[in-house]
Amino acid sequence: MEKIKVWYDSKGDFLEVMFKQKEGFFRETSSDQVMEKIDMEGNVIGFSILKVSSLKEKLLDIDLVNVPD
């Protein structure tokens, strides 16, 4: 079982959640606030949220989607 890593930068108001620790890159989602991190095969391995403090008063609903094989 792999551990989920969560990192929050209060000065940058930025949250990052990683499901797997492996090489990958960030790509856009349907929200300007959320980027998903995918590995070289297109599997989602994490995500980041910008302006986290703005979520106090609104719901953020995003689908993280793996690229089909």
C-alpha angles and dihedrals in degrees: 000000000000122000122239111234119212123189127181125190107197094189092053093036088228132142125194125188120187122192095183132021103228141113116287146121139246123251133182125266131196088279125071087216098055132066122180122215115220133185124234091273093054098256117143109245099168148330142227131215124205123205092019093173090065089068092073091091105028140050120243112208115182133160115220105205130193117222109251117254 
